[in-house]
Amino acid sequence: MPQLSREEVLAKVRQILAGDFSIPPDKIAPAATFRGTLGMDSLDAVDLIFFVESAFGYKARVHDYRDLHSVDSLVSFVLARLATHG
């Protein structure tokens, strides 16, 4: 997969959150938190990991996601993963 820009990763994450979790697009800002702003629970988080890994073509341990609490932190994580494993 070619190196993606931060904006491209953010757009795909927004698409996943809006399409697969029915979250209104206007709520999906970089600073939005998964539990607080977006109202996601732990089961949603597991599903989000699956959708993100499928969309970007990498695998990570669920444990690697434990400190990712915002859309921006997930985007940064995906970019780092793609840079080292992409």
N, CA, C and O of each residue as an XYZ file, in Angstrom:
344
protein
N       0.849     -1.176      0.000
C       0.000      0.000      0.000
C       0.896      1.241      0.000
O       1.815      1.333      0.813
N       0.639      2.203     -0.907
C       1.460      3.412     -0.932
C       1.271      4.218      0.355
O       0.240      4.133      1.022
N       2.303      5.002      0.678
C       2.229      5.815      1.895
C       1.068      6.792      1.790
O       0.948      7.520      0.805
N       0.235      6.805      2.784
C      -0.925      7.685      2.812
C      -0.622      8.927      3.631
O       0.204      8.899      4.543
N      -1.295     10.008      3.297
C      -1.147     11.245      4.071
C      -2.036     11.166      5.316
O      -2.940     10.335      5.398
N      -1.765     12.034      6.263
C      -2.576     12.120      7.478
C      -4.043     12.378      7.109
O      -4.950     11.800      7.708
N      -4.264     13.245      6.127
C      -5.624     13.592      5.703
C      -6.342     12.378      5.102
O      -7.538     12.190      5.324
N      -5.613     11.558      4.342
C      -6.213     10.365      3.735
C      -6.591      9.337      4.799
O      -7.648      8.712      4.721
N      -5.727      9.169      5.784
C      -6.026      8.228      6.872
C      -7.216      8.741      7.675
O      -8.118      7.972      8.008
N      -7.224     10.029      7.987
C      -8.340     10.616      8.733
C      -9.646     10.447      7.967
O     -10.672     10.114      8.561
N      -9.622     10.671      6.661
C     -10.833     10.523      5.844
C     -11.355      9.088      5.901
O     -12.564      8.876      6.003
N     -10.465      8.106      5.837
C     -10.878      6.702      5.884
C     -11.418      6.342      7.267
O     -12.417      5.629      7.372
N     -10.771      6.825      8.325
C     -11.266      6.571      9.681
C     -12.650      7.197      9.854
O     -13.539      6.582     10.444
N     -12.836      8.408      9.346
C     -14.158      9.058      9.399
C     -15.199      8.225      8.654
O     -16.325      8.060      9.123
N     -14.812      7.703      7.490
C     -15.718      6.877      6.693
C     -16.127      5.621      7.469
O     -17.295      5.232      7.450
N     -15.179      4.994      8.143
C     -15.469      3.805      8.947
C     -16.414      4.153     10.098
O     -17.405      3.458     10.325
N     -16.108      5.223     10.818
C     -16.930      5.602     11.971
C     -18.341      5.990     11.554
O     -19.305      5.630     12.230
N     -18.475      6.716     10.456
C     -19.795      7.128      9.992
C     -20.566      5.955      9.388
O     -21.755      5.783      9.657
N     -19.888      5.155      8.576
C     -20.563      4.075      7.873
C     -20.859      2.854      8.716
O     -21.957      2.302      8.645
N     -19.899      2.428      9.509
C     -20.051      1.189     10.270
C     -20.605      1.391     11.673
O     -21.093      0.443     12.289
N     -20.537      2.615     12.185
C     -21.017      2.880     13.544
C     -22.126      3.925     13.597
O     -22.601      4.280     14.675
N     -22.536      4.414     12.429
C     -23.627      5.402     12.319
C     -23.384      6.640     13.175
O     -24.317      7.193     13.756
N     -22.136      7.070     13.249
C     -21.802      8.293     13.984
C     -21.922      9.461     13.014
O     -21.368      9.406     11.917
N     -22.638     10.518     13.399
C     -22.772     11.671     12.512
C     -21.396     12.243     12.148
O     -20.577     12.493     13.033
N     -21.142     12.448     10.858
C     -19.827     12.935     10.421
C     -19.366     14.221     11.106
O     -18.167     14.414     11.306
N     -20.299     15.103     11.469
C     -19.905     16.367     12.103
C     -19.341     16.169     13.511
O     -18.713     17.077     14.054
N     -19.558     14.990     14.112
C     -18.991     14.702     15.442
C     -17.580     14.132     15.354
O     -16.868     14.087     16.357
N     -17.163     13.689     14.146
C     -15.899     12.973     13.993
C     -14.770     13.948     13.677
O     -14.332     14.068     12.533
N     -14.314     14.633     14.705
C     -13.189     15.568     14.598
C     -11.943     14.879     15.142
O     -12.057     13.913     15.897
N     -10.753     15.358     14.773
C      -9.529     14.739     15.296
C      -9.492     14.648     16.824
O      -8.988     13.667     17.372
N     -10.012     15.645     17.500
C      -9.969     15.656     18.968
C     -11.081     14.825     19.601
O     -11.098     14.662     20.822
N     -12.006     14.295     18.807
C     -13.116     13.514     19.347
C     -12.593     12.260     20.049
O     -11.730     11.557     19.524
N     -13.118     11.995     21.223
C     -12.738     10.782     21.949
C     -13.759      9.687     21.654
O     -14.942      9.958     21.449
N     -13.280      8.457     21.638
C     -14.157      7.347     21.275
C     -15.272      7.135     22.290
O     -16.437      6.999     21.916
N     -14.925      7.106     23.555
C     -15.950      6.880     24.588
C     -16.772      8.132     24.870
O     -17.998      8.066     24.950
N     -16.107      9.262     25.018
C     -16.800     10.490     25.387
C     -17.587     11.100     24.246
O     -18.817     11.052     24.241
N     -16.893     11.669     23.287
C     -17.528     12.388     22.187
C     -18.373     11.475     21.306
O     -19.490     11.832     20.930
N     -17.846     10.305     20.977
C     -18.507      9.439     20.006
C     -19.393      8.366     20.632
O     -20.123      7.676     19.921
N     -19.336      8.218     21.960
C     -20.222      7.300     22.665
C     -19.996      5.825     22.379
O     -20.934      5.029     22.442
N     -18.772      5.457     22.069
C     -18.463      4.053     21.759
C     -18.142      3.289     23.043
O     -17.627      3.853     24.008
N     -18.458      1.990     23.031
C     -18.119      1.152     24.183
C     -16.997      0.187     23.797
O     -16.466      0.259     22.689
N     -16.641     -0.710     24.709
C     -15.505     -1.598     24.465
C     -15.761     -2.565     23.307
O     -14.823     -2.920     22.592
N     -16.985     -2.991     23.111
C     -17.287     -3.865     21.970
C     -17.138     -3.107     20.656
O     -16.655     -3.655     19.665
N     -17.559     -1.832     20.655
C     -17.353     -0.994     19.474
C     -15.868     -0.859     19.170
O     -15.457     -0.870     18.009
N     -15.073     -0.733     20.215
C     -13.623     -0.583     20.030
C     -13.028     -1.804     19.341
O     -12.183     -1.665     18.457
N     -13.459     -2.990     19.734
C     -12.967     -4.213     19.097
C     -13.365     -4.233     17.620
O     -12.558     -4.582     16.759
N     -14.604     -3.859     17.336
C     -15.055     -3.794     15.946
C     -14.265     -2.755     15.162
O     -13.894     -2.997     14.014
N     -14.005     -1.604     15.769
C     -13.244     -0.551     15.104
C     -11.850     -1.039     14.733
O     -11.370     -0.764     13.634
N     -11.199     -1.757     15.639
C      -9.871     -2.315     15.357
C      -9.936     -3.212     14.122
O      -9.090     -3.114     13.233
N     -10.935     -4.081     14.072
C     -11.089     -4.980     12.926
C     -11.254     -4.183     11.627
O     -10.579     -4.459     10.635
N     -12.153     -3.197     11.640
C     -12.415     -2.412     10.432
C     -11.186     -1.617      9.995
O     -10.891     -1.536      8.803
N     -10.477     -1.037     10.944
C      -9.285     -0.246     10.626
C      -8.185     -1.147     10.059
O      -7.570     -0.812      9.046
N      -7.939     -2.267     10.697
C      -6.901     -3.177     10.203
C      -7.252     -3.711      8.810
O      -6.374     -3.852      7.958
N      -8.511     -4.002      8.583
C      -8.944     -4.470      7.265
C      -8.774     -3.375      6.209
O      -8.327     -3.643      5.093
N      -9.129     -2.157      6.565
C      -9.063     -1.045      5.617
C      -7.628     -0.695      5.234
O      -7.353     -0.348      4.085
N      -6.718     -0.789      6.200
C      -5.338     -0.358      5.956
C      -4.361     -1.512      5.744
O      -3.189     -1.280      5.444
N      -4.823     -2.741      5.895
C      -4.015     -3.901      5.562
C      -2.856     -4.199      6.490
O      -1.769     -4.539      6.023
N      -3.058     -4.083      7.779
C      -2.023     -4.470      8.745
C      -2.697     -5.164      9.916
O      -3.919     -5.109     10.058
N      -1.907     -5.813     10.747
C      -2.390     -6.443     11.966
C      -1.566     -5.941     13.139
O      -0.360     -5.725     13.022
N      -2.227     -5.760     14.258
C      -1.544     -5.383     15.498
C      -2.248     -6.115     16.639
O      -3.366     -6.606     16.486
N      -1.586     -6.175     17.757
C      -2.215     -6.782     18.932
C      -3.248     -5.815     19.500
O      -3.045     -4.601     19.478
N      -4.331     -6.339     19.998
C      -5.366     -5.498     20.598
C      -4.751     -4.637     21.696
O      -5.141     -3.485     21.882
N      -3.799     -5.197     22.412
C      -3.105     -4.490     23.485
C      -2.437     -3.194     22.978
O      -2.324     -2.225     23.729
N      -2.002     -3.177     21.725
C      -1.336     -1.997     21.162
C      -2.270     -0.790     21.062
O      -1.808      0.347     20.965
N      -3.558     -1.030     21.085
C      -4.546      0.048     20.928
C      -5.001      0.646     22.262
O      -5.742      1.628     22.268
N      -4.582      0.084     23.369
C      -5.164      0.439     24.666
C      -5.056      1.908     25.046
O      -5.905      2.407     25.785
N      -4.036      2.618     24.563
C      -3.868      4.026     24.927
C      -4.395      4.988     23.871
O      -4.163      6.194     23.955
N      -5.094      4.465     22.891
C      -5.640      5.319     21.832
C      -7.065      5.698     22.201
O      -7.974      4.869     22.151
N      -7.248      6.959     22.572
C      -8.555      7.388     23.066
C      -9.242      8.396     22.157
O     -10.405      8.733     22.377
N      -8.539      8.881     21.140
C      -9.128      9.891     20.265
C      -8.923      9.512     18.800
O      -8.097      8.661     18.468
N      -9.689     10.159     17.946
C      -9.548      9.937     16.509
C      -8.125     10.269     16.076
O      -7.519      9.523     15.308
N      -7.590     11.385     16.565
C      -6.239     11.797     16.181
C      -5.178     10.779     16.608
O      -4.239     10.509     15.859
N      -5.326     10.219     17.805
C      -4.345      9.227     18.255
C      -4.421      7.958     17.404
O      -3.398      7.320     17.154
N      -5.618      7.589     16.959
C      -5.756      6.428     16.073
C      -5.115      6.711     14.718
O      -4.430      5.849     14.166
N      -5.329      7.899     14.183
C      -4.721      8.276     12.896
C      -3.199      8.210     13.002
O      -2.543      7.672     12.110
N      -2.632      8.746     14.076
C      -1.184      8.695     14.277
C      -0.689      7.254     14.366
O       0.351      6.919     13.799
N      -1.425      6.404     15.072
C      -1.071      4.994     15.206
C      -1.061      4.301     13.845
O      -0.123      3.571     13.521
N      -2.108      4.531     13.049
C      -2.192      3.924     11.716
C      -1.018      4.379     10.856
O      -0.384      3.562     10.188
N      -0.729      5.671     10.868
C       0.404      6.189     10.073
C       1.722      5.537     10.477
O       2.530      5.178      9.621
N       1.940      5.385     11.784
C       3.163      4.744     12.269
C       3.217      3.284     11.846
O       4.269      2.791     11.438
N       2.087      2.590     11.940
C       2.015      1.184     11.528
C       2.333      1.029     10.054
O       3.096      0.147      9.660
N       1.739      1.894      9.244
C       1.965      1.816      7.792
C       3.424      2.134      7.444
O       3.980      1.560      6.508
N       4.031      3.036      8.190
C       5.430      3.411      7.926
C       6.376      2.261      8.235
O       7.391      2.095      7.558
N       6.056      1.470      9.248
C       6.958      0.394      9.649
C       6.587     -0.970      9.082
O       7.442     -1.846      8.954
N       5.301     -1.152      8.738
C       4.829     -2.464      8.272
C       4.169     -2.402      6.915
O       3.808     -3.439      6.358
N       4.004     -1.219      6.374
C       3.247     -1.057      5.137
C       4.051     -1.370      3.954
O       3.556     -1.282      2.830
